[in-house]
Amino acid sequence: MSGRPSLGDGFGHDLGRLVRSQIDTGVLGARELPFTVVFAITVTAVLLADDVLGPVSLLISVLLAALVQAVAAVGLVRRWPPRVGLVFPLLQIVALVLFAYATGYDRGLFVGLLFLPVINLALQPGRAGVVLGTLAVAVLVFLPPGSGATRERLENRIGGVILVICVFLVAAGASAVTTRLRAQADALAESRDRAKALGDRVEAARAVLASIVDAATEQLVIATDQDGRVLLASPGASTLLRSPDVTRVGASILPYFSEEELRDVAAQRGIPDAPADRMRIIVGAAAHGRTEQRDWTLVRADGSTFPAGVIVLRRPSLDEPLQDGYLIVATDITERRKVEQLQDEFIGLVSHELRTPLASILGYVDLLLLDESLSDEQVGQLAVIARNARRLLRLVEDLLLSGQVAAGTFQLHGEHVDVGDIVRASVTSLRLNAEAAGVTVAVDAPVPVPLRSDAERLDQVIENLVANAIKFSARGATVDISVRPLDGGARVVVSDTGIGMTARELEQVRTPFFRADEASRGRVRGVGLGLSVTDAIVAAHGGTMTFVSAPGEGTTVTVDLPDLPTPTPERSSPPRPAASTE
């Protein structure tokens, strides 16, 4: 039957289209359908040609192919383990073998049909499909020929080997591509799930933010874009600024800031005072991802003004419509300013009223100590009076200095001093305190350190730092003080191994009247003015004071002071009154 026309000649150009249909489209039986259709066409052609040599084999092959398609179409296979998917293409190959024996056609006819179940096997996960498909083709090629086949063609074993190799390569390639596509599909599905989860979190975050903003009825909370246009505003914004327009999306917040204050801040920061730069002036450090916090004068819609504590944070966009911008939170601090003013007035009044009687007490104590007829007990009692009076006088002076700083009238009087001598003198004055606490104070000042400074205020800085180190150190500990020259200045470092401070306490340590938790619990004497006064003196000197501390590890304070400029105005603090003889 070598002259019989090959029914596979017309299948070559359709092979690619048929292979593409093997992809799982989600339709039941879609992978098996191309083979079933082509197999049915082939069977119909054979029946029309009345060329059936084995009707029983033909019937079995047709029933087997139909059974595979029916089971796949009803979806039963989806309830079975994934490996069951290998059975269907193998059964299709068996149907093809039976068909070959029933018709007697040479196996070249079935090469086109053969690739369909082989590729279906290759599309299964793993390498088992490739191996099984290759073995099945080998069996089909090397089985004894059918009853009517041309023996010369079938005994061409070299052609059979080449066919098996080609089938293996095609199946292996299809399997590799499918594996990569499956991995990409899994990755895409995972990315989609992550994106969905992220989107849900973003929506939840937006809902929380919106609820927080809506709940802020007393504070101004506004989300803006980079140009200061409103994207979201709290009801409190309209209340504080007395303007419903401030909550309108797209409204600018710039008109609500004092133009005079904006010009002053722009001059301080070296930013051009142009309308395009106004937002840069307001956001400050927030433009670089840090928190900007300062007091501003805000202008209401009716033209009235009020002081506000303003915090600006950089706000990353939560979704595409919202660009990067800023979150502005403002609180009316009018009442706080009034309280601070009353506090400053009270401190100034009380301090002035206390200095005169304290000076009188110290004057009389000094006179009494000149009396040589006093007993040792009486001298000791007078020394206690003098020590406590001087301690109270120092507290009063700290209160006065705090008031001067708040009023902006504090100044330093410059003179040439040796920082090492000032440190040694301060340590000497604190010797009794150190001995009572059982603490050793070690001074490391190997060379003279000249500095133009206010000797009295510099002594106050050193005494405050060393006194604090002594108070918070355990008995038997050592407080180390080092003095070194800097280029055009001096550096003083005071280190202790005491109780240390937390990060929260370090943020507040310069605040007047602040006391650390351990100091309050340990009943360490003090009112919390020493470090705030020290910080004010150092700032007026043009220097810096930095803290390094951790709970239980002690504290190291570094003070860098430049030379005071010359000439410097005279110190504005009032002179110490003479002892009264009243």
Phi, psi and omega per residue, in radians:
M1 nan 0.467 -3.119
S2 -1.147 -0.406 3.125
G3 -1.444 -0.074 -3.110
R4 -1.174 2.320 3.125
P5 -1.103 2.491 -3.126
S6 -1.461 2.133 3.124
L7 -1.246 -0.200 -3.135
G8 -1.503 -0.081 -3.073
D9 -1.098 -0.542 -3.074
G10 -1.586 0.057 -3.049
F11 -1.569 -0.259 -3.006
G12 -1.053 -0.839 -3.064
H13 -1.232 -0.321 3.133
D14 -1.639 -0.047 -3.025
L15 -1.118 -0.758 -3.128
G16 -1.063 -0.744 3.140
R17 -1.121 -0.684 -3.136
L18 -1.197 -0.669 3.133
V19 -1.128 -0.708 -3.140
R20 -1.069 -0.506 -3.120
S21 -1.278 -0.148 3.131
Q22 -1.291 -0.274 -3.126
I23 -1.112 2.431 -3.106
D24 -1.238 1.910 -3.123
T25 -1.595 -0.042 -3.087
G26 1.593 -0.151 3.107
V27 -1.530 2.330 -3.096
L28 -1.069 2.303 3.109
G29 1.333 0.177 -3.059
A30 -1.157 -0.644 -3.115
R31 -1.215 -0.590 -3.089
E32 -1.477 -0.323 -3.007
L33 -1.099 -0.777 -3.124
P34 -0.993 -0.787 3.119
F35 -1.087 -0.757 -3.115
T36 -1.056 -0.748 -3.122
V37 -1.139 -0.868 -3.108
V38 -1.143 -0.676 3.122
F39 -1.100 -0.710 3.124
A40 -1.122 -0.709 3.112
I41 -1.090 -0.752 -3.124
T42 -1.120 -0.775 3.125
V43 -1.075 -0.735 3.129
T44 -1.072 -0.713 3.133
A45 -1.122 -0.701 3.138
V46 -1.164 -0.743 3.138
L47 -1.128 -0.684 3.120
L48 -1.151 -0.543 3.128
A49 -1.433 -0.095 3.138
D50 0.912 0.878 -3.018
D51 -2.113 0.703 -3.083
V52 -1.687 2.126 -3.134
L53 -1.723 -0.458 -3.134
G54 -2.321 1.460 -3.045
P55 -1.056 -0.591 -3.139
V56 -1.156 -0.821 3.107
S57 -1.053 -0.712 3.126
L58 -1.088 -0.762 -3.133
L59 -1.103 -0.760 3.127
I60 -1.088 -0.746 -3.127
S61 -1.108 -0.705 3.140
V62 -1.168 -0.777 3.130
L63 -1.103 -0.684 -3.138
L64 -1.126 -0.785 3.123
A65 -1.115 -0.712 3.129
A66 -1.169 -0.686 3.127
L67 -1.085 -0.760 3.106
V68 -1.021 -0.812 -3.119
Q69 -1.147 -0.680 -3.109
A70 -1.164 -0.824 -3.133
V71 -1.086 -0.734 3.125
A72 -1.153 -0.621 -3.071
A73 -1.220 -0.597 -3.111
V74 -1.441 -0.103 3.016
G75 1.468 0.207 3.141
L76 -1.104 -0.556 -3.080
V77 -1.107 -0.426 -3.097
R78 -1.258 -0.288 3.113
R79 -1.549 -0.168 -3.077
W80 -1.671 2.926 3.081
P81 -1.021 2.689 -3.091
P82 -1.026 -0.539 -3.095
R83 -1.152 -0.359 3.112
V84 -1.091 -0.416 3.108
G85 -1.062 -0.323 3.102
L86 -1.317 -0.389 -3.034
V87 -1.220 -0.694 -3.036
F88 -1.078 -0.913 3.110
P89 -1.104 -0.563 3.076
L90 -1.130 -0.713 3.093
L91 -1.138 -0.604 3.080
Q92 -1.138 -0.661 3.081
I93 -1.128 -0.718 3.085
V94 -1.054 -0.761 3.094
A95 -1.038 -0.661 3.130
L96 -1.168 -0.688 3.115
V97 -1.118 -0.791 3.119
L98 -1.065 -0.690 3.117
F99 -1.105 -0.679 3.141
A100 -1.110 -0.716 3.131
Y101 -1.238 -0.548 -3.111
A102 -1.285 -0.498 -3.050
T103 -1.825 -0.422 -3.133
G104 1.386 0.093 3.109
Y105 -1.198 2.600 3.085
D106 -1.228 2.773 -2.985
R107 -1.266 -0.184 3.037
G108 -1.056 -0.464 3.104
L109 -1.103 -0.541 -2.960
F110 -1.714 0.081 -3.117
V111 -1.065 -0.791 3.132
G112 -1.064 -0.803 3.105
L113 -1.126 -0.583 -3.057
L114 -1.124 -0.595 -3.080
F115 -1.165 -0.458 -3.100
L116 -1.138 -0.938 3.089
P117 -1.193 -0.535 3.105
V118 -1.097 -0.793 3.125
I119 -1.166 -0.633 3.066
N120 -1.035 -0.717 3.061
L121 -1.109 -0.752 -3.114
A122 -1.117 -0.468 -3.133
L123 -1.335 -0.182 3.127
Q124 -1.270 2.625 3.129
P125 -1.068 2.504 3.108
G126 1.520 -3.067 -3.077
R127 -1.758 -0.077 -3.099
A128 -1.066 -0.663 -3.129
G129 -1.104 -0.686 3.124
V130 -1.123 -0.792 -3.112
V131 -1.121 -0.843 -3.118
L132 -1.104 -0.726 3.133
G133 -1.099 -0.726 3.129
T134 -1.142 -0.754 3.126
L135 -1.101 -0.722 -3.135
A136 -1.093 -0.707 3.111
V137 -1.143 -0.719 3.127
A138 -1.069 -0.736 3.111
V139 -1.082 -0.774 -3.124
L140 -1.094 -0.699 -3.078
V141 -1.241 -0.706 -2.989
F142 -1.743 0.088 3.029
L143 -1.192 2.692 3.071
P144 -1.031 2.569 -3.068
P145 -1.214 2.825 3.092
G146 -1.253 3.074 -2.998
S147 -1.144 -0.543 -3.071
G148 -1.948 0.229 -3.053
A149 -1.377 2.766 3.104
T150 -1.408 1.970 -2.993
R151 -1.163 -0.565 -3.115
E152 -1.072 -0.727 -3.141
R153 -1.190 -0.688 -3.046
L154 -1.258 -0.488 -3.098
E155 -1.499 0.127 3.084
N156 -1.421 1.450 -3.037
R157 -1.182 -0.524 3.138
I158 -1.105 -0.765 3.077
G159 -1.074 -0.640 3.111
G160 -1.132 -0.731 3.113
V161 -1.084 -0.772 3.135
I162 -1.059 -0.718 3.136
L163 -1.090 -0.748 3.132
V164 -1.094 -0.751 3.132
I165 -1.091 -0.764 3.138
C166 -1.087 -0.736 3.121
V167 -1.081 -0.740 3.122
F168 -1.056 -0.812 -3.117
L169 -1.105 -0.762 3.125
V170 -1.098 -0.774 -3.133
A171 -1.138 -0.739 3.133
A172 -1.109 -0.731 3.107
G173 -1.115 -0.763 3.120
A174 -1.100 -0.672 3.121
S175 -1.135 -0.734 -3.138
A176 -1.118 -0.785 3.125
V177 -1.096 -0.743 -3.132
T178 -1.117 -0.695 3.123
T179 -1.073 -0.765 3.111
R180 -1.127 -0.761 3.128
L181 -1.112 -0.677 3.130
R182 -1.141 -0.717 3.105
A183 -1.104 -0.722 3.100
Q184 -1.126 -0.684 3.124
A185 -1.131 -0.716 3.092
D186 -1.104 -0.739 3.123
A187 -1.111 -0.717 3.103
L188 -1.119 -0.705 3.116
A189 -1.119 -0.716 3.115
E190 -1.135 -0.741 3.103
S191 -1.097 -0.688 3.116
R192 -1.122 -0.704 3.118
D193 -1.140 -0.732 3.112
R194 -1.123 -0.725 3.130
A195 -1.097 -0.691 3.115
K196 -1.133 -0.757 3.123
A197 -1.122 -0.713 3.107
L198 -1.120 -0.723 3.108
G199 -1.086 -0.679 3.105
D200 -1.121 -0.712 3.126
R201 -1.154 -0.687 3.124
V202 -1.096 -0.768 3.124
E203 -1.097 -0.701 3.099
A204 -1.121 -0.729 3.128
A205 -1.114 -0.716 3.111
R206 -1.118 -0.674 3.128
A207 -1.152 -0.731 3.108
V208 -1.109 -0.796 3.131
L209 -1.053 -0.763 -3.138
A210 -1.108 -0.683 3.122
S211 -1.180 -0.662 3.104
I212 -1.127 -0.796 -3.141
V213 -1.086 -0.744 -3.138
D214 -1.129 -0.524 -3.131
A215 -1.381 -0.245 -3.118
A216 -1.438 1.476 -3.115
T217 -1.600 -0.240 -3.133
E218 -1.946 -0.251 3.140
Q219 -1.977 2.658 3.051
L220 -1.520 2.067 3.059
V221 -2.236 2.024 -3.070
I222 -2.326 2.265 2.968
A223 -1.715 2.217 -3.089
T224 -2.181 2.896 2.958
D225 -1.501 -3.005 -3.051
Q226 -1.204 -0.326 -3.132
D227 -1.698 0.069 3.102
G228 1.518 0.275 3.088
R229 -1.520 2.401 -3.026
V230 -1.236 2.291 3.006
L231 -1.911 -0.561 -3.117
L232 -2.719 2.383 -3.092
A233 -2.467 2.572 3.133
S234 -1.487 2.773 3.053
P235 -1.029 -0.516 3.129
G236 -1.125 -0.437 3.098
A237 -1.106 -0.776 3.107
S238 -1.140 -0.627 -3.131
T239 -1.194 -0.832 -3.085
L240 -1.181 -0.733 -3.067
L241 -1.595 -0.061 3.111
R242 0.925 0.749 -3.115
S243 -2.578 2.071 3.076
P244 -1.234 -0.320 -3.096
D245 -1.194 -0.414 -3.065
V246 -1.183 -0.373 3.119
T247 -1.565 -0.038 -3.132
R248 -1.347 2.281 3.136
V249 -1.090 2.255 -3.135
G250 1.715 -0.212 3.104
A251 -1.226 2.608 -3.132
S252 -1.612 2.473 3.104
I253 -1.581 -0.167 -3.045
L254 -1.053 -0.680 -3.124
P255 -1.119 -0.240 -3.091
Y256 -1.576 0.035 3.063
F257 -1.855 2.452 -3.106
S258 -1.083 2.164 -3.136
E259 -1.118 -0.681 3.138
E260 -1.091 -0.758 3.131
E261 -1.186 -0.645 3.081
L262 -1.063 -0.712 3.121
R263 -1.135 -0.710 -3.132
D264 -1.128 -0.790 -3.131
V265 -1.166 -0.659 3.101
A266 -1.071 -0.709 3.114
A267 -1.145 -0.693 3.125
Q268 -1.128 -0.659 -3.071
R269 -1.630 -0.058 -3.134
G270 1.225 0.558 -3.142
I271 -1.822 2.377 3.121
P272 -1.022 2.417 3.130
D273 -1.547 1.276 3.123
A274 -2.130 2.639 3.141
P275 -0.925 -0.619 -3.116
A276 -1.217 -0.341 -3.096
D277 -1.773 0.030 -3.089
R278 -1.073 -0.699 -3.117
M279 -1.153 -0.633 3.086
R280 -1.068 -0.645 3.139
I281 -1.154 -0.708 -3.082
I282 -1.251 -0.807 -3.024
V283 -1.334 -0.501 3.059
G284 0.933 -2.150 -3.079
A285 -1.166 -0.317 3.139
A286 -1.114 -0.437 3.110
A287 -1.121 -0.377 -3.138
H288 -1.866 0.304 3.068
G289 1.555 0.007 3.120
R290 -1.705 3.082 -3.140
T291 -1.637 2.225 3.080
E292 -1.764 2.179 -3.115
Q293 -2.431 2.151 3.096
R294 -2.865 2.914 3.083
D295 -1.594 2.353 3.115
W296 -2.210 2.763 2.976
T297 -1.706 2.000 -3.131
L298 -1.706 2.610 -3.075
V299 -1.954 2.179 3.121
R300 -1.390 2.971 -3.136
A301 -1.103 -0.509 -3.141
D302 -1.500 0.078 3.102
G303 1.645 -0.221 3.107
S304 -1.286 2.751 -3.096
T305 -2.147 2.802 3.058
F306 -2.725 2.605 3.104
P307 -1.364 2.490 -3.111
A308 -2.452 2.415 2.974
G309 -1.480 2.068 -3.006
V310 -2.022 2.273 3.036
I311 -2.052 2.283 -3.139
V312 -2.112 2.252 3.109
L313 -2.161 2.538 3.048
R314 -1.296 2.365 -3.075
R315 -2.052 1.913 3.044
P316 -1.220 2.660 -3.119
S317 -1.216 2.489 3.105
L318 -1.637 -0.369 3.072
D319 -2.743 -3.128 -3.018
E320 -1.088 -0.766 -3.091
P321 -1.103 -0.544 -3.112
L322 -1.627 2.039 3.085
Q323 -1.408 2.943 3.049
D324 -1.017 2.570 3.136
G325 -2.899 -2.512 -3.037
Y326 -2.410 2.669 3.022
L327 -1.955 2.110 -3.075
I328 -1.974 2.189 3.121
V329 -2.136 2.190 -3.105
A330 -2.295 2.493 3.124
T331 -2.280 2.385 3.093
D332 -1.191 2.107 -3.110
I333 -1.969 0.436 3.140
T334 -1.024 -0.827 -3.128
E335 -1.141 -0.658 3.118
R336 -1.116 -0.707 3.100
R337 -1.088 -0.701 3.116
K338 -1.113 -0.750 3.124
V339 -1.110 -0.745 3.126
E340 -1.103 -0.688 3.119
Q341 -1.131 -0.780 3.098
L342 -1.100 -0.670 3.129
Q343 -1.126 -0.774 3.125
D344 -1.106 -0.729 3.125
E345 -1.122 -0.714 3.137
F346 -1.133 -0.776 3.141
I347 -1.083 -0.774 3.127
G348 -1.083 -0.756 -3.127
L349 -1.128 -0.856 -3.110
V350 -1.119 -0.727 -3.115
S351 -1.070 -0.804 3.132
H352 -1.117 -0.668 -3.125
E353 -1.220 -0.457 -3.113
L354 -1.525 -0.485 -3.056
R355 -1.101 -0.733 -3.084
T356 -1.118 -0.891 3.110
P357 -1.120 -0.590 3.107
L358 -1.153 -0.704 3.095
A359 -1.111 -0.644 3.098
S360 -1.134 -0.774 3.133
I361 -1.036 -0.823 -3.130
L362 -1.132 -0.639 3.112
G363 -1.117 -0.790 3.128
Y364 -1.156 -0.649 3.099
V365 -1.092 -0.743 3.119
D366 -1.085 -0.683 3.110
L367 -1.145 -0.748 -3.125
L368 -1.128 -0.613 -3.133
L369 -1.203 -0.297 3.082
L370 -1.328 -0.247 -3.132
D371 -1.344 1.999 -3.079
E372 -1.343 -0.152 -3.126
S373 -1.454 -0.065 -3.113
L374 -1.237 2.509 3.083
S375 -1.371 2.912 3.130
D376 -1.060 -0.658 3.127
E377 -1.106 -0.726 3.131
Q378 -1.166 -0.697 3.104
V379 -1.077 -0.726 3.120
G380 -1.102 -0.689 3.132
Q381 -1.156 -0.714 3.095
L382 -1.135 -0.595 3.126
A383 -1.152 -0.661 3.085
V384 -1.100 -0.753 3.119
I385 -1.063 -0.792 -3.106
A386 -1.126 -0.739 -3.105
R387 -1.108 -0.765 -3.127
N388 -1.266 -0.592 3.093
A389 -1.146 -0.700 3.121
R390 -1.184 -0.654 3.088
R391 -1.095 -0.745 3.115
L392 -1.174 -0.641 3.116
L393 -1.146 -0.667 3.098
R394 -1.135 -0.680 3.091
L395 -1.098 -0.736 3.113
V396 -1.092 -0.736 3.126
E397 -1.127 -0.644 3.066
D398 -1.107 -0.703 3.102
L399 -1.113 -0.738 3.103
L400 -1.087 -0.764 -3.141
L401 -1.108 -0.695 3.100
S402 -1.066 -0.727 3.094
G403 -1.136 -0.682 3.113
Q404 -1.137 -0.683 3.119
V405 -1.117 -0.778 3.141
A406 -1.098 -0.603 -3.131
A407 -1.466 -0.158 -3.139
G408 1.328 0.400 -3.112
T409 -1.899 0.114 -3.085
F410 -1.395 2.299 3.123
Q411 -2.436 2.838 3.111
L412 -1.990 2.618 3.107
H413 -1.911 1.991 -3.020
G414 -1.471 2.465 3.027
E415 -2.705 2.846 -3.112
H416 -1.459 2.178 -3.122
V417 -2.370 2.866 2.993
D418 -1.824 2.031 -3.064
V419 -1.064 -0.624 3.113
G420 -1.065 -0.731 3.118
D421 -1.134 -0.715 3.119
I422 -1.071 -0.749 -3.126
V423 -1.116 -0.794 -3.129
R424 -1.107 -0.666 3.115
A425 -1.154 -0.712 3.125
S426 -1.117 -0.729 3.128
V427 -1.126 -0.672 3.117
T428 -1.089 -0.722 -3.136
S429 -1.181 -0.383 3.141
L430 -1.753 0.199 -3.071
R431 -1.059 -0.753 -3.128
L432 -1.129 -0.688 3.096
N433 -1.068 -0.759 -3.115
A434 -1.151 -0.726 3.136
E435 -1.135 -0.726 3.126
A436 -1.106 -0.581 -3.136
A437 -1.524 -0.117 -3.105
G438 1.210 0.563 -3.089
V439 -1.996 2.411 3.088
T440 -1.690 2.355 3.101
V441 -1.957 2.080 -3.112
A442 -1.935 2.243 -3.119
V443 -1.906 2.228 3.092
D444 -2.034 1.636 3.130
A445 -2.381 1.349 -2.988
P446 -1.254 -0.418 -3.091
V447 -2.274 2.697 3.055
P448 -1.076 2.474 3.132
V449 -2.191 1.562 -3.120
P450 -1.249 2.551 -3.127
L451 -2.739 2.440 2.992
R452 -1.561 1.956 -3.012
S453 -2.673 3.060 3.019
D454 -1.601 1.882 -3.018
A455 -1.023 -0.728 -3.108
E456 -1.159 -0.767 -3.123
R457 -1.271 -0.596 3.077
L458 -1.118 -0.725 3.069
D459 -1.064 -0.675 3.126
Q460 -1.124 -0.698 3.099
V461 -1.060 -0.859 -3.093
I462 -1.133 -0.772 -3.116
E463 -1.090 -0.729 3.135
N464 -1.097 -0.773 -3.117
L465 -1.180 -0.773 -3.115
V466 -1.215 -0.704 3.123
A467 -1.069 -0.715 3.087
N468 -1.094 -0.771 -3.130
A469 -1.082 -0.676 3.122
I470 -1.177 -0.782 -3.077
K471 -1.072 -0.630 -3.025
F472 -1.761 0.220 3.094
S473 -1.781 2.611 3.127
A474 -1.365 2.768 3.103
R475 -1.054 2.342 -3.117
G476 1.623 -0.106 -3.129
A477 -1.412 2.967 3.136
T478 -2.186 2.353 3.032
V479 -1.792 2.135 -3.104
D480 -1.795 2.338 3.096
I481 -2.212 2.192 3.083
S482 -2.101 2.498 3.137
V483 -2.208 2.192 -3.135
R484 -2.401 2.555 3.086
P485 -1.335 2.570 2.980
L486 -2.059 2.936 3.095
D487 -1.170 1.823 -3.125
G488 1.326 0.474 -3.119
G489 -3.106 -2.780 -3.095
A490 -2.563 2.697 3.077
R491 -2.181 2.279 3.082
V492 -2.121 2.222 -3.140
V493 -2.111 2.173 3.114
V494 -2.026 2.087 -3.086
S495 -2.159 2.444 3.039
D496 -2.386 2.953 3.120
T497 -2.031 0.640 -3.044
G498 -1.436 -2.609 -2.991
I499 -1.304 -0.351 3.123
G500 1.263 -3.116 -3.105
M501 -2.385 2.662 3.060
T502 -1.424 2.940 3.116
A503 -1.070 -0.668 3.127
R504 -1.137 -0.704 -3.141
E505 -1.197 -0.596 3.109
L506 -1.114 -0.578 3.127
E507 -1.201 -0.442 -3.047
Q508 -1.913 0.025 -2.982
V509 -1.127 -0.405 3.137
R510 -1.543 -0.047 -3.102
T511 -1.361 2.320 3.106
P512 -1.003 2.415 3.078
F513 1.205 0.201 3.079
F514 -1.438 2.387 3.079
R515 -2.287 2.382 3.137
A516 -1.150 2.736 -3.115
D517 -1.066 -0.747 -3.129
E518 -1.130 -0.592 3.111
A519 -1.159 -0.705 3.133
S520 -1.201 -0.759 -3.140
R521 -1.205 -0.632 -3.133
G522 -1.449 0.018 3.121
R523 0.965 0.734 3.045
V524 -1.323 2.275 -3.053
R525 -1.170 2.554 3.110
G526 2.523 2.816 3.135
V527 -2.032 -0.013 3.082
G528 1.493 0.424 3.128
L529 -1.775 -0.370 -2.986
G530 -0.986 -0.911 -3.075
L531 -1.266 -0.571 3.088
S532 -1.163 -0.680 3.078
V533 -1.160 -0.757 3.123
T534 -1.039 -0.765 3.138
D535 -1.100 -0.682 3.119
A536 -1.130 -0.713 3.136
I537 -1.142 -0.797 -3.134
V538 -1.085 -0.745 3.126
A539 -1.104 -0.723 3.106
A540 -1.148 -0.459 3.116
H541 -1.370 -0.168 -3.085
G542 1.444 0.270 -3.086
G543 -1.792 -2.983 3.126
T544 -2.316 2.624 3.079
M545 -2.311 2.085 -3.102
T546 -2.080 2.601 -3.111
F547 -2.096 2.412 2.951
V548 -2.232 2.058 -3.030
S549 -2.696 2.699 3.050
A550 -2.646 2.535 -3.125
P551 -0.992 2.228 3.117
G552 1.413 -0.053 -3.096
E553 -2.009 -0.009 3.112
G554 1.583 -3.067 -3.064
T555 -2.412 2.458 3.032
T556 -2.150 2.155 3.133
V557 -1.964 2.206 3.127
T558 -2.000 2.161 -3.138
V559 -2.038 2.086 3.061
D560 -1.899 2.164 -3.083
L561 -2.171 2.214 3.008
P562 -1.508 2.935 3.035
D563 -1.125 2.415 3.008
L564 -1.189 2.493 3.091
P565 -1.142 2.768 3.125
T566 -2.237 2.416 -0.095
P567 -1.373 2.746 3.093
T568 -2.030 2.394 3.118
P569 -0.999 2.662 3.126
E570 -1.089 2.596 3.128
R571 -1.057 2.372 -3.039
S572 -1.537 -0.133 -3.127
S573 -1.196 2.520 -3.081
P574 -1.150 2.590 -3.138
P575 -1.162 2.706 3.125
R576 -1.192 2.191 -3.105
P577 -1.193 2.633 3.118
A578 -1.259 2.725 3.133
A579 -1.108 2.323 -3.141
S580 -1.465 2.551 3.128
T581 -1.835 0.225 -3.127
E582 -1.171 nan nan
